[in-house]
Amino acid sequence: MLNIVWCTIFVTTFWLPFVWCHTRIHDGTVSLWHTTITLFNSINMLICIWEIILYHYAEWIENHYKKSLKPKYGQKLPPGAVLLDSAPLSQALTGKHWANIWATYSLIDPAYSDSSTFQFWVDVGNGHCFLIPSLLFSFCITFDADESSIFYWNEIVSPRTQGLIVCLFQYVMMQGTFLYYASYIYSKKWVGVSLGGKLFVTIANILWVIFPAIAIVAAYHAVHDNSWQVLRS
C-alpha cells in the first residue's frame, strides 16, 4: 500500500471519530471550526510521531542522506518524495521506514540530517511536547458538553483553563514555525533547491501558521466565554 494511504488512514482514524461524536453530542451539528481544528490536530499528531522518529533515527537519517540520497538527487526531491512509495503494514509500523521522510527532506534542508542544528531540535522538541496535547485538544472540544461521558473534561479542567493551555502550546508551535522558516531563509538553505522544493517548504510552514492561528482564535473565545460554544456552529 502507498505510504500516503497509510498516512491517510492514520489521520482519518484520529479525526473522523471526533467529527462523528461531535454531531451525535451536539444535536447533529457539523461545525467547520471543529472539523478544521480536529483535522489539523490529527495531522499534527502524525508529524509529531515523525519528529520523535527524527530523534531516535538521527544517525541513520544522516548516513542515508549523505551516502544514498544526496549523491543521487542533489537538492531535488525524488519523484513521489517517499509518500508515493509502497510498503506493507509490517514495514509501515516501523520507525525506520518513516525516518526516510527526514532523509529525503534533507535534500532541500540538510539541517535535518545534522543533530547539532536548531532546525533538528525545534522539530524534535515539538514532537515530544505536542503529541499528547494535540490529542487532548480534540477530546476537549468534542466532549465538553456531554455530561454522561467519561470524557467530560469540564469536571476536571474548565474550558477557560483549557483555552489558556491551547493558546500557549499553539503559540509556541507557531513561533517555532516562524523561527524555522526565518533560519531557512537567512542561512540560504534554499539556494540551489528546486522550485518545487522551495514551494513545499513554504506551503508546509504557512499551514503551521494558519491552523495554529485558527486554534488560538477558538481558544480566545473559550477563555472569554468559559465555553467552547464557538465551535458548535
Beta strands, then each sheet from edge to edge (+ up, - down):
end
